[in-house]
Amino acid sequence: MALDGSRSQSYVKCDYRILQNAMRRNISATEVVRQFSELLNNIKYRGERYTIIRGGKAVAALVPVEDAGSQRRMGDLREIIGSLPRLDPDDKSFADDVLEAIKGQPPLPGAATWGWAEPEF
């Protein structure tokens, strides 16, 4: 509802997979072994997702096969950035502001440099 009491007709657009990943269930490695067939059915027919815990730490995930290929790796980052659209020349002041904000960020602890030049807008 809106502040004035009327119903709002605005909707939030979201990626359903984000919500599904937020609903992962933790399950111990021992339980995975005991219930493997049932887990596979839950994954296939209900779309459930599981994080496997061993020794108190997350070690793997069981997800529907459609989601398995959607994970990207850091090695894909250059390709992803290269595929992004470039800014128009008229947006140079915006690009300068973004570069200034990037330079002002503290470094990540223990992070190595990416090994390429500043982003090109």
N, C-alpha and C positions, 0 to 999 in steps of 0.2 A: 504494500500500500504506500501511496505517496504521503507526504507530510500533511496534505490537506484532507486526507481520509479517502480520496478516490483511488481506484485501482490503477496502477501503472501498467502500461502495455509494453514497456521496454523489456527486452530479454538480453541476457548475457550470453554471448557466443563463446563456447569453450570446446576443447578437444576432449572427447569422451574418454580417451585413453589416459589422460591425466587423472581423471576421477577414478578410473579403474585401478591405476597404479597406487593411488592413495589408499585403496581398500585391500591391499595385499594382506594376507594372513601369514603370520609367522608359524612355522612348523619345524619341529626338531628332525634331524636326519634319521633318527630311529623311527619316528612316526612315518616318515616318507617311505622307508623300507616296508613297514607293516601295512601301509594303506596305499601302496603305489597305484594299483588298478583303480581304486576309488578316486584318487587324486586326478589321474588321467581323465576319467569320466567327468569330474567336476570342471576340469580345465576345458575339455572339448565342448561339453554341452552347456555349461553355465558361464564359461568365460572367467572362471575364478583364477586368481593369481596367488602364488605362495612364495615366501622367502624362507629358504632352508637355513636353519640355525644349527651350528655345530660348535661345541665348546663355548657357547654364549655369544658367538659372532655369526653374522650373516655370511654365508659362503656361496650361495647360488640362488637362482630364482627359477621357478616353474611358471611359465606363462604360455598362453595360446601361441601357436606357431605364427599367426599373423603379426603378433607383436615382436617376435624374436628378431625379425629382420629390420625392425624400425629403430633399433638401437644404433647410434652412430658412435664412432671412435674418434679420439683426438687426432688421429692421422687423417681423418676426413675434414678437419677444420679448414684447411687451406682451400679445398674444393668448395666447401659450403660458403666461405667468405667470398671466394671468387665468383660464385653464382649470384650473389646479391646485386640488386640494381644499383647503379651509380647515381649520385646526386647530379642535378643540373648545375651548370656553371653559375647560375644565378644564386645558388645556395651556398656559395663559398663562405659567407659569414657563419652559417650554421655549422659547416664542416670544421671551420676554425674553432668554434666553441666546443665541438665534440672532441677534437684533438687536445684542446687545452684541458678538458675534463679528464681525458684519459691520462695525460701527463701528471695530473694532480692526484691520481689514485696511489695509495700505498702499495708496494709490491706484495705479492702473495708469499707467505712464509715458505722457504725452501723451493720456490718456483724457479725453474730455469727459463731463460729467454726463449722465445719462439723461434728465433733465428731468421726473421724476415723484417723488412723495413716497416715504417709506420703504415697504417691502413691508408688506402687511396680512396678518396671520396669522389 
